[in-house]
Amino acid sequence: MNIVVGISGGVDSSVVAHLLKQQGHDVIGLFMVNWEEQDGECTAEADFEDVKRVCNTIGIPYFSVNYAKEYYKNVFEHFLEEYKKGRTPNPDVLCNREIKFGPFLQKALTLGADKIATGHYAKVYEKDGKFYLAKAHDLSKDQSYFLNQLNQRQLSKVIFPLEEIDKVEVRKIAEQANLVNAKKKDSTGICFIGERNFKKFLSNYLPAQQGEIRTLDEKVIGKHDGLMYYTLGQRRGLNIGGTKDGTGERWFVIKKDLEKNILYVSQGEGEELFSDGLYASEMNFIPEVPSAKKFNCFAKFRYRQPDQEVTVEILNDKEIRVDFKERQRAVTPGQYVVLYDEEGNCLGGGVIDKTFNK
C-alpha cells in the first residue's frame, strides 16, 4: 500500500513512519509548514531538520509543503474572530479538519497515496460500509476529541498506527530504531503559538482594551488587560490583591461583559461557575445523524476531561441541546462538546455557543 505520513518532527509521527515501513508499505513523509514567523519564534526549520534525519534513518523519501496561507485564512482568522467575540476557540480541531485532512489529504492523493497516516492517538474502523472514529487504547493520550469534525470521506482515507500503542512503548520503539527524536519533548500549547507568551502573541493581532474587574455585586476590585486574555474558570494571572472584606479564597473568572468591557470574578468555587446544560452549533455527526431526536450518551467539554453523562436533543441539522446529568464547571463557549457512546466511539462534536441553568 502507498501511504503518505504527516510527519512533524515529533516522535509519534516518526514512529508511525517507521512502523509502516517495517510492515512493507511504500511510505512517503510529508512535512507541513502551517505558520510562518518573521521573529524567529517558529520551530518549523528545526522540526524539518529532525524530519530529514528521521526519514533518512528509516529510508523513506520526504517532502515539505507550505499551507501557511490556507491556515491563516481557514483557521487563524476564525481564531481571531472568536476572541473578538469574547470566546475561547480551539484551533487544533479546525486545523485537523481544514488542513491535515483538507489540502494535506489532497496532496497525498496526488502523490499516489492509498491512505494517509498521522501520529494521532485514535482509532478508525469500518463497519457496514460506515467509518467510525473511536478512542485510542492509551486513554491518557487519546486525541479523538480533536478529530470530532472529520467526515466519512476523510476517515475513509486515514489510518492511525498508534491506536493500540501507549506513549511509553512509542518512545521505546523510537530508541530501538535509532530515531534522533526518541526523547524529544512533546509539543504543547496551541499548534501555531507553541510555548511562547500567549498574551504578547495575541496583542500583535488584536488591540487590547483595559477595563474594570468587578465582583458579582458590581464592586470594582482591579483592572484587566483585555477580555480576550481571560477564560471562564481562570484563576491565574488576575493580579487581584487581597481585599479587606474578601474571604481569602482564590478569585475565579465568572463571566465577561463585552459591551461594557467588564470582567466579572468571584472568590472560591461558587455555584456561578457551574451550569446545567449547553447549546452547540456546527454539529458534525460521525458516522451518521442519530435516528432518535433525543438520546443519552457521554460527552467531553474540554480535552482530557473524564466522560460525563448527558442527554442530547437534536434541534436541527447543525444545532443540539445538551443536558448534563451532573452540573458542570466552567463550560466555555468557543470550545467543543464531543459526544461518545459507551463503547468509546466518537459520535461527533460541535461548538459550544452558550450554557444554561434550569
C-alpha positions in Angstrom: 0.0 0.0 0.0 1.2 3.6 -0.7 0.9 5.6 2.5 1.8 9.3 3.0 2.6 10.1 6.6 2.0 13.5 8.0 5.4 13.8 9.7 6.0 16.7 12.1 9.5 16.1 13.5 8.0 14.7 16.7 8.4 11.1 18.0 4.8 10.0 17.4 4.6 10.6 13.6 8.2 9.4 13.2 7.3 6.0 14.8 4.3 5.8 12.6 6.5 6.1 9.5 8.9 3.5 10.9 6.2 1.0 11.7 4.5 1.3 8.3 7.9 0.9 6.5 8.5 -2.2 8.6 5.2 -3.6 7.6 6.3 -3.4 3.9 4.3 -0.4 2.8 5.6 2.2 0.4 5.9 5.2 2.7 6.5 8.9 2.0 7.0 11.5 4.7 5.2 14.8 4.1 6.0 17.8 6.4 3.6 20.7 6.7 4.5 24.3 7.3 1.3 25.9 8.6 2.7 29.0 10.2 5.5 31.4 9.2 7.2 33.8 11.6 9.4 36.9 11.0 10.8 37.0 14.5 12.5 33.6 14.6 9.9 32.1 17.1 8.7 29.3 14.8 10.3 25.9 15.2 9.5 24.7 11.6 13.1 24.8 10.4 14.4 22.8 13.4 11.5 20.3 13.1 12.2 19.8 9.4 15.8 19.0 10.2 14.6 16.3 12.5 12.2 15.1 9.7 15.2 14.8 7.3 17.3 12.8 9.8 14.4 10.5 10.8 13.4 9.8 7.1 17.0 9.1 6.2 17.3 6.7 9.1 14.1 4.9 8.2 14.9 5.0 4.5 11.9 6.8 3.0 11.6 9.9 0.8 10.2 13.1 2.3 8.8 16.4 1.1 7.8 19.7 2.6 4.5 21.5 1.7 3.5 25.0 2.8 -0.1 25.6 3.9 0.6 28.9 5.7 -1.9 30.9 3.5 -4.6 28.2 3.9 -4.0 28.0 7.6 -4.2 31.8 8.1 -7.5 32.0 6.1 -9.3 28.9 7.3 -8.0 28.6 10.9 -6.3 31.7 12.2 -8.9 34.2 11.0 -11.6 32.2 12.7 -9.4 32.0 15.8 -9.2 35.8 15.9 -12.9 36.3 15.3 -13.8 34.0 18.2 -11.5 36.0 20.6 -13.1 39.2 19.4 -16.5 37.8 20.5 -15.0 37.0 23.9 -15.0 33.3 23.3 -12.2 30.7 23.7 -11.6 28.9 20.4 -9.9 25.5 19.8 -7.9 25.9 16.6 -6.4 22.4 16.8 -9.8 21.0 15.9 -10.1 23.3 12.9 -6.5 22.5 11.9 -7.4 18.8 11.6 -10.5 19.5 9.5 -9.2 22.3 7.3 -5.5 21.5 6.9 -4.4 18.0 7.8 -7.5 16.3 6.4 -8.0 19.0 3.7 -5.2 20.2 1.4 -2.8 17.8 3.0 -5.0 14.8 2.2 -5.5 16.2 -1.4 -1.7 16.5 -1.8 -1.2 12.9 -0.6 -3.7 11.6 -3.1 -1.8 13.4 -5.9 1.3 11.6 -4.8 -0.5 8.3 -5.3 -1.4 7.6 -1.7 -3.9 4.9 -1.0 -4.1 6.2 2.6 -2.6 8.9 4.8 -1.3 8.2 8.3 -0.8 10.5 11.3 0.6 10.3 14.8 -2.8 10.8 16.4 -3.7 8.6 19.3 -7.2 7.5 18.0 -8.9 4.5 16.2 -10.7 4.4 12.9 -12.5 1.3 11.6 -15.1 0.4 9.0 -18.4 -1.4 9.8 -21.3 -2.0 7.5 -20.0 0.5 5.0 -19.5 3.3 7.5 -16.3 4.6 9.1 -16.1 5.0 12.9 -13.8 7.1 15.0 -13.0 5.8 18.5 -10.8 6.3 21.5 -7.2 5.0 21.4 -6.0 2.2 23.7 -3.9 4.8 25.6 -6.7 6.8 27.1 -4.3 9.3 28.7 -3.1 10.3 25.2 -6.4 9.8 23.3 -6.9 12.6 20.7 -10.3 11.6 19.3 -11.6 14.9 20.9 -9.6 16.9 18.3 -10.8 14.8 15.4 -14.5 15.3 16.1 -15.1 17.4 12.9 -13.9 14.8 10.4 -16.3 13.4 7.8 -16.8 10.0 6.2 -14.5 10.7 3.2 -11.7 11.9 5.4 -12.0 8.9 7.8 -12.0 6.5 4.9 -8.6 7.7 3.8 -6.7 7.7 7.2 -5.0 5.1 9.4 -3.8 5.7 12.9 -1.0 3.2 13.6 -0.7 4.2 17.2 -4.3 3.3 18.1 -3.2 0.3 20.2 0.2 1.6 21.4 0.8 3.7 24.5 3.3 6.5 24.7 6.0 4.6 26.7 6.1 1.9 24.0 6.3 4.6 21.3 9.4 6.1 22.8 10.9 2.6 23.2 10.3 1.8 19.6 11.9 5.1 18.6 15.0 4.3 20.6 15.3 0.8 19.2 15.0 2.2 15.7 17.7 4.8 16.5 15.4 7.7 15.7 17.1 11.0 16.6 13.9 12.4 18.3 13.2 9.4 20.5 13.5 11.6 23.6 12.2 14.8 22.1 9.8 16.7 24.3 6.1 16.6 23.2 4.9 19.9 21.8 2.3 21.7 23.9 0.1 24.7 23.6 -1.9 25.9 20.5 -0.4 24.5 17.4 0.9 27.8 15.8 1.7 29.6 19.1 3.6 26.9 20.8 5.0 27.7 24.2 5.6 31.4 23.7 3.9 34.2 25.7 0.2 33.9 24.6 -0.7 37.4 25.7 2.1 39.0 23.8 1.3 36.9 20.7 -2.4 37.8 20.7 -1.7 41.5 21.2 0.1 41.6 17.8 -3.2 40.8 16.1 -6.0 42.2 18.3 -5.9 45.6 20.1 -6.3 45.1 23.8 -8.6 47.4 25.8 -8.1 47.6 29.5 -11.2 47.6 31.7 -12.6 47.0 35.1 -12.6 43.8 37.1 -15.8 43.6 39.2 -17.3 41.3 41.7 -20.8 40.0 41.0 -22.2 42.7 43.2 -20.5 45.3 41.0 -17.7 46.3 43.3 -14.6 47.3 41.3 -11.5 45.5 42.6 -9.0 45.8 39.8 -8.2 46.3 36.1 -8.0 43.7 33.3 -5.6 43.8 30.3 -8.3 43.0 27.7 -11.2 40.5 27.9 -9.7 38.3 25.2 -6.9 37.2 27.6 -9.2 35.6 30.1 -11.3 32.4 30.0 -14.1 31.1 32.3 -12.9 29.5 35.4 -9.4 31.0 35.1 -7.7 31.8 38.4 -4.1 32.6 37.5 -2.9 35.9 36.2 -5.8 38.0 37.5 -3.5 40.2 39.6 -6.1 40.9 42.2 -4.6 41.8 45.6 -6.2 40.9 48.8 -9.4 42.8 49.7 -10.3 43.7 53.3 -13.8 42.2 53.0 -12.7 39.1 51.0 -12.9 35.5 52.1 -9.2 34.9 51.4 -10.1 32.3 48.8 -8.8 32.4 45.2 -10.5 34.6 42.6 -12.1 33.0 39.5 -13.3 34.4 36.2 -17.1 34.0 36.2 -18.2 35.9 33.1 -17.4 38.7 30.6 -19.5 41.8 29.6 -18.2 42.6 26.1 -20.4 45.7 25.7 -19.2 47.4 28.9 -15.7 45.7 28.8 -16.1 44.3 32.3 -14.5 41.1 33.7 -16.6 39.6 36.5 -14.9 37.5 39.2 -15.8 35.7 42.3 -14.0 34.1 45.2 -14.0 30.3 45.7 -15.6 27.6 43.6 -19.0 29.2 43.7 -22.2 28.0 42.0 -21.8 30.8 39.5 -19.2 28.7 37.6 -21.5 25.8 37.1 -24.2 25.1 34.5 -26.9 22.5 33.8 -26.5 22.3 30.1 -25.4 23.9 26.8 -26.4 24.7 23.3 -24.0 23.9 20.5 -23.8 24.6 16.7 -21.7 23.5 13.7 -22.6 19.9 14.8 -20.8 17.2 12.9 -22.1 13.6 13.4 -19.9 10.5 13.0 -20.8 8.2 11.4 -24.3 9.4 10.9 -27.0 11.6 12.4 -28.8 9.5 15.1 -32.3 8.4 14.3 -33.6 9.4 17.7 -34.1 13.2 18.2 -33.3 12.7 21.9 -30.8 10.2 23.3 -28.4 9.5 26.2 -24.6 9.3 25.7 -21.4 10.7 27.2 -19.6 14.0 26.5 -16.4 15.9 27.0 -16.4 19.7 27.1 -12.6 20.0 27.0 -9.7 17.8 26.3 -8.6 15.2 28.9 -11.9 15.6 30.8 -13.5 12.3 32.0 -16.6 11.4 30.2 -19.8 13.0 31.6 -23.3 11.5 31.3 -25.6 13.7 29.2 -28.9 13.8 27.3 -28.7 15.2 23.8 -31.6 16.7 21.9 -31.1 17.3 18.1 -32.7 20.7 17.4 -31.9 20.9 13.6 -29.2 19.9 11.1 -26.4 21.7 12.9 -27.6 22.5 16.4 -28.1 20.5 19.6 -29.1 20.9 23.2 -27.1 19.0 25.8 -28.4 18.5 29.4 -25.9 17.4 32.0 -26.6 14.6 34.5 -24.4 16.5 36.9 -23.7 20.2 36.9 -20.5 21.1 35.1 -17.8 23.6 35.9 -16.6 26.3 33.5 -18.1 25.0 30.3 -16.6 27.5 27.8 -18.2 29.0 24.7 -16.0 28.5 21.7 -14.7 25.1 22.8 -16.1 21.9 21.5 -18.6 19.5 23.1 -17.7 16.0 21.8 -20.1 13.1 22.2 -19.2 9.4 22.8 -21.1 6.1 23.2 -20.4 3.6 25.9 -18.0 1.7 23.7 -15.8 4.7 23.2 -16.9 5.6 19.7 -16.9 9.3 18.9 -20.4 10.3 17.7 -19.3 13.7 16.7 -19.0 17.2 18.1 -20.0 20.9 17.8 -19.0 24.3 19.0 -20.3 25.4 22.4 -22.4 28.5 21.9 -23.9 29.1 25.4 -24.7 27.4 28.7 -27.9 27.4 30.7 -29.2 26.7 34.1 -32.6 25.2 34.8 
